[in-house]
């Protein structure tokens, strides 16, 4: 049997076995890449090449943005930002039907945008909103489903670590990807609000919203403005060319620290814990990036991307059909794999295919991030689903039962993002970022 075919088989079998045995995905990818490299090379060369690829994969100035954005998110979560954003969201949607549920959606979008982390949004917003919604007559499983479904909007609205990882693999502009994610992120939030308005009567008997005076509304929004300004500073600085994504991430950390000290919600004694939390998350991401770089080498050497391309093109030559098959694959993969490793694995496979029929890499970036974000709220491995259920004090079964309509609406939103290119490309084009 051809050694290249054997290597490809060893790679796929090792990763699949690791997933089935609940081995951490980074370890599964690393072992699969190493074993496949042994087949292609001898043991000594495989060890040398794998270690070199792992190191060069994380030896990137662009990747320095990730630990800083992670730390900024941790500081935001520690600094009591969630309460201010929830109050502002309630003012914005307070007169709509199911206003408190819509407040949850809008607050998740805002907090996810400033923290860049869906898990942090689900935990911070859910901790505050779930008891409030229960007090006002909303069923707890449905409240948890609203929180879980809306939390990943921040993975699309900038700044987003997932877009940074995609930019590293695809060579796309980070600033273009950040701006491209705005409208898809708003589509995500709008899909959740649509389902809330469609189903809230079945799962709630909410009390009438308390009227808020104009002066109170201005005061509440004013209190939230400093937190929201971080998005303007970070993204505006990148788009305006004042600093790079890495430099903006460091500015975000300083901004969050100053904000926390001004609000008196962060103490010096909190900093070691914040740094440790950020270091743990960063270590996981960097290990995934490193082993996935070794994986990319093995896949390229084994011609796996070409084989997948031939397979898809053998089924159909229609771009629309091929995109639909990719969407199905990404949705399935997202149910058992986190977005970061999935982006690192599938971008080198799918990107050459979509660029062959002239799909912009920035458009594909919004497609793959949106599709994999759906996975973080679906069983069996959806981490946002587990966090949201735990915050509500529930098992995942009752939450999943209420989550179905949200998933359907989000998939409709995904298809819009996939097949209507201007939803992703119009804003970057207006800012002149697509030519970068």
C-alpha positions in Angstrom: 0.0 0.0 0.0 1.2 3.5 -0.8 3.0 5.1 2.3 1.1 8.4 1.7 -2.2 6.6 1.8 -1.1 4.7 5.0 -0.1 8.0 6.6 -3.5 9.6 5.8 -5.2 6.5 7.2 -3.1 6.6 10.4 -3.7 10.3 10.8 -7.5 10.1 10.5 -7.8 6.9 12.6 -5.6 8.3 15.4 -7.6 11.6 15.7 -10.9 9.7 15.4 -9.9 7.2 18.1 -8.7 10.0 20.4 -12.1 11.8 20.1 -14.0 8.6 20.8 -11.9 7.9 23.8 -12.3 11.5 25.1 -8.6 12.2 24.7 -8.0 16.0 24.7 -8.2 17.2 21.1 -4.7 18.8 21.1 -3.2 15.5 22.2 -5.2 13.6 19.6 -4.0 15.9 16.8 -0.4 15.9 18.0 -0.2 12.1 18.2 -2.0 11.6 14.9 0.4 14.0 13.2 3.4 12.4 14.7 2.4 8.8 13.9 1.6 9.8 10.3 5.0 11.6 10.0 6.7 8.4 11.2 5.1 6.6 8.3 6.2 9.2 5.8 9.7 9.7 7.3 11.7 7.7 9.9 11.3 8.2 13.6 14.1 10.6 14.1 13.1 12.9 11.2 9.5 12.7 12.3 10.3 13.8 15.8 12.5 16.7 14.5 10.0 17.9 11.9 7.0 17.7 14.3 8.8 19.6 17.0 10.0 22.3 14.5 6.5 22.7 13.1 5.0 22.9 16.6 7.4 25.7 17.5 7.1 27.7 14.3 3.3 27.4 14.5 3.2 29.5 17.6 6.2 31.7 16.8 4.0 34.5 15.3 3.7 38.2 16.2 0.0 38.0 15.1 -0.7 35.3 17.7 0.4 37.6 20.5 -3.0 39.2 20.2 -4.7 36.1 21.5 -3.2 36.1 25.1 -3.9 39.9 25.4 -7.5 39.6 24.2 -8.0 36.6 26.5 -6.7 38.6 29.4 -8.9 41.6 28.5 -11.9 39.3 28.5 -11.0 37.9 31.9 -10.6 41.5 33.3 -13.9 42.5 31.8 -15.5 39.5 33.4 -13.9 40.3 36.8 -14.6 44.0 36.5 -18.4 43.9 36.9 -19.0 45.0 33.3 -21.8 42.6 32.8 -24.3 44.4 35.1 -23.8 47.7 33.3 -24.2 46.2 29.9 -27.4 44.4 31.0 -28.9 47.6 32.3 -28.0 49.3 29.0 -29.5 46.5 27.0 -32.7 46.6 29.1 -33.1 50.3 28.2 -32.6 49.6 24.5 -35.2 46.8 24.3 -37.3 47.4 27.4 -40.5 48.1 25.7 -40.5 45.1 23.4 -42.5 41.9 24.1 -40.5 39.5 26.3 -38.2 42.5 27.0 -36.1 40.7 29.6 -35.3 37.8 27.2 -34.4 40.3 24.5 -32.3 42.1 27.1 -30.4 38.8 27.6 -29.7 38.5 23.9 -28.6 42.1 23.4 -26.4 42.0 26.6 -24.8 38.8 25.4 -24.0 40.4 22.1 -22.5 43.4 23.8 -20.5 41.5 26.4 -19.4 38.9 23.9 -18.1 41.7 21.7 -16.1 43.4 24.4 -14.8 40.1 25.9 -14.5 38.1 22.7 -15.5 34.9 24.5 -18.9 33.1 24.3 -18.2 31.1 27.4 -17.5 34.2 29.4 -20.6 35.9 28.1 -22.8 32.9 28.9 -21.4 32.7 32.5 -21.4 36.5 33.2 -24.8 37.4 31.7 -26.5 34.1 32.6 -25.5 34.5 36.3 -27.3 37.8 36.4 -30.2 37.3 34.0 -31.4 33.8 34.8 -32.6 34.7 38.4 -34.2 37.9 37.1 -36.0 36.1 34.3 -37.3 33.4 36.7 -38.6 36.1 39.1 -40.5 37.7 36.2 -42.3 34.5 35.1 -40.0 33.0 32.5 -39.4 29.2 32.7 -35.8 28.5 33.8 -35.0 26.0 30.9 -36.2 28.5 28.3 -34.3 31.3 30.0 -31.2 29.2 29.9 -31.8 28.4 26.2 -32.0 32.1 25.4 -28.8 32.8 27.2 -27.0 29.8 25.6 -28.2 30.6 22.1 -27.2 34.2 22.1 -23.8 34.0 23.8 -21.8 33.1 20.7 -22.8 36.3 18.9 -19.6 37.8 20.4 -17.5 35.2 18.5 -18.4 37.1 15.3 -18.7 40.7 16.5 -15.1 42.0 16.9 -12.7 41.6 18.5 -12.7 37.8 18.0 -10.0 35.3 18.7 -11.5 32.9 16.3 -11.0 35.4 13.4 -7.3 35.8 14.5 -6.7 32.1 14.3 -8.4 32.0 10.8 -6.3 34.9 9.7 -3.2 33.1 10.7 -4.1 30.0 8.6 -5.6 31.8 5.6 -3.4 34.8 5.4 -6.4 37.1 5.3 -6.4 40.6 6.8 -7.4 40.6 10.5 -9.0 44.1 10.2 -11.1 42.9 7.2 -12.2 39.8 9.1 -13.1 41.9 12.2 -15.3 44.3 10.2 -16.8 41.4 8.1 -18.0 39.7 11.3 -20.2 42.6 12.4 -23.3 42.0 10.2 -23.2 38.1 10.6 -22.9 38.7 14.4 -26.0 41.0 14.3 -27.8 38.4 12.2 -27.0 35.8 14.9 -28.5 38.2 17.6 -31.5 39.0 15.3 -32.2 35.2 14.8 -32.3 34.8 18.6 -34.7 37.7 19.1 -36.9 36.4 16.3 -37.3 33.0 18.1 -37.8 34.8 21.5 -40.7 36.8 20.0 -42.1 33.6 18.4 -42.0 31.4 21.4 -42.0 33.5 24.6 -45.8 33.2 25.2 -45.4 29.4 25.5 -42.7 29.5 28.0 -43.4 32.5 30.1 -45.9 34.8 31.8 -43.7 37.9 32.1 -44.8 40.9 34.2 -45.2 44.3 32.6 -41.9 46.1 32.2 -41.3 48.9 34.6 -41.3 52.3 32.8 -38.0 54.1 32.7 -37.7 57.9 32.5 -35.6 59.6 29.8 -33.2 60.8 32.5 -32.8 57.3 33.9 -32.3 55.8 30.5 -29.5 58.4 29.7 -27.8 57.6 33.0 -27.9 53.8 32.4 -26.5 54.1 28.9 -23.9 56.6 30.0 -22.6 54.1 32.7 -22.2 51.5 29.9 -20.5 53.8 27.4 -16.9 53.4 28.7 -17.2 49.6 28.4 -18.6 49.8 24.9 -15.9 52.3 23.9 -13.4 49.5 24.1 -14.8 48.1 20.8 -14.4 51.5 19.2 -10.9 51.9 20.4 -9.7 48.4 19.4 -11.5 48.0 16.1 -11.4 51.6 15.1 -7.6 51.7 15.8 -7.1 48.6 13.6 -9.3 49.8 10.8 -7.9 53.3 10.9 -4.3 51.9 10.6 -3.2 53.4 13.9 -2.0 50.1 15.3 -2.0 46.4 14.5 -4.3 43.7 16.0 -1.5 42.7 18.4 -0.9 46.3 19.5 -4.6 46.8 19.9 -4.9 43.7 22.1 -2.3 45.2 24.5 -4.2 48.5 24.5 -7.4 46.6 25.3 -5.8 45.1 28.4 -4.6 48.5 29.6 -8.1 49.9 28.9 -9.8 47.1 30.9 -7.4 47.6 33.8 -8.0 51.3 34.0 -11.8 50.8 33.7 -11.7 48.2 36.5 -9.8 50.4 38.8 -12.0 53.4 38.0 -15.2 51.3 38.7 -13.4 49.9 41.8 -14.4 46.4 40.7 -10.8 45.1 40.2 -8.3 45.1 43.0 -4.6 44.5 42.8 -5.1 41.3 44.7 -7.4 40.1 41.8 -4.6 40.3 39.2 -2.7 37.1 39.9 -6.0 35.1 39.5 -6.8 37.0 36.3 -3.4 36.3 34.9 -3.6 32.7 35.8 -7.0 32.2 34.2 -5.8 34.0 31.0 -2.6 31.9 31.0 -4.5 28.6 31.2 -6.8 29.6 28.3 -3.9 30.9 26.2 -1.9 27.7 26.8 -4.7 25.6 25.4 -5.1 27.7 22.3 -1.4 27.9 21.6 -1.0 24.1 22.0 -3.8 23.6 19.6 -2.2 26.1 17.1 1.2 24.3 17.4 0.0 20.8 16.9 -2.3 21.9 14.1 0.7 23.4 12.3 2.3 19.9 12.4 -1.0 18.5 11.2 -1.1 20.9 8.3 2.4 19.7 7.2 1.3 16.1 7.3 -1.9 16.8 5.4 -0.1 18.7 2.8 2.6 16.0 2.4 -0.2 13.3 2.2 -2.2 15.4 -0.3 -5.3 15.1 1.9 -6.7 18.6 0.8 -6.4 17.6 -2.8 -8.2 14.3 -2.1 -11.1 16.0 -0.4 -11.3 18.6 -3.2 -11.5 15.8 -5.8 -14.1 14.0 -3.7 -16.4 17.1 -3.4 -15.9 18.1 -7.0 -16.7 14.5 -8.0 -20.1 14.8 -6.4 -20.9 18.1 -7.9 -19.3 21.0 -9.8 -21.9 23.5 -8.6 -20.4 26.0 -6.1 -23.7 26.2 -4.3 -23.9 22.5 -3.7 -20.3 22.3 -2.6 -20.8 25.1 -0.1 -23.9 23.4 1.2 -21.8 20.2 1.7 -19.1 22.2 3.5 -21.8 23.7 5.8 -23.1 20.3 6.7 -19.6 19.0 7.4 -18.7 22.0 9.6 -22.0 21.8 11.5 -21.3 18.1 12.2 -17.6 18.7 13.1 -18.7 21.6 15.4 -20.7 19.2 17.6 -17.6 17.4 18.8 -14.7 19.8 18.2 -14.0 23.3 19.4 -13.8 26.1 16.8 -10.1 26.7 17.1 -8.8 23.2 16.1 -11.6 22.9 13.6 -10.5 26.1 11.9 -6.9 25.0 11.9 -7.8 21.6 10.4 -10.5 22.5 7.8 -9.3 25.9 6.5 -6.4 24.4 4.6 -8.7 21.7 3.2 -11.7 23.9 2.2 -10.1 27.3 1.4 -8.4 26.1 -1.9 -11.7 24.7 -3.0 -13.7 27.9 -2.4 -11.1 30.2 -3.9 -11.1 28.1 -7.0 -14.6 29.3 -7.7 -13.7 32.9 -6.6 -15.2 33.0 -3.1 -13.4 35.7 -1.1 -11.3 34.3 1.8 -12.9 36.9 4.1 -16.4 35.7 3.2 -15.3 32.1 3.8 -13.9 33.2 7.1 -17.3 34.5 8.3 -18.9 31.3 7.0 -16.6 28.9 8.8 -16.6 30.9 12.1 -20.4 31.2 12.1 -20.9 27.5 11.3 -18.4 26.4 14.0 -20.0 28.8 16.5 -23.2 26.9 16.2 -21.3 23.8 17.5 -20.5 25.5 20.8 -24.2 25.4 21.8 -24.9 21.9 20.5 -24.4 18.6 22.3 -22.4 16.4 23.0 -19.4 18.8 23.4 -20.9 22.3 23.3 -19.0 24.1 26.0 -21.3 27.1 26.0 -24.3 24.8 26.4 -22.8 23.2 29.5 -21.8 26.5 31.0 -25.2 28.0 30.4 -27.0 25.0 31.8 -24.7 24.9 34.9 -25.2 28.6 35.6 -29.0 28.0 35.5 -28.6 25.0 37.8 -30.0 22.6 35.2 -28.9 19.5 33.3 -28.5 20.0 29.5 -31.5 17.9 28.5 -34.2 20.5 29.4 -32.1 23.3 27.9 -31.6 21.4 24.6 -35.3 20.8 24.3 -35.9 24.6 24.3 -32.9 25.2 22.1 -34.1 23.5 19.0 -35.9 26.5 17.5 -32.9 28.7 18.2 -30.7 26.3 16.3 -33.0 26.2 13.3 -33.1 30.0 13.2 -29.3 30.2 13.5 -28.8 27.7 10.7 -31.1 29.9 8.5 -28.9 32.8 9.4 -25.8 30.7 8.5 -27.2 30.0 5.0 -27.8 33.7 4.5 -24.2 34.4 5.4 -23.0 31.7 3.1 -25.0 32.5 0.0 -25.4 36.3 0.3 -21.8 37.5 0.1 -22.4 41.2 0.6 -23.6 40.5 4.2 -19.9 39.7 5.0 -18.1 41.8 2.4 -20.0 45.1 2.2 -18.6 46.7 5.3 -14.9 45.7 4.7 -15.3 47.0 1.1 -16.7 50.3 2.4 -13.6 50.7 4.6 -11.3 49.7 1.7 -10.0 46.6 3.5 -10.6 43.9 0.9 -7.7 45.0 -1.3 -5.2 44.3 1.6 
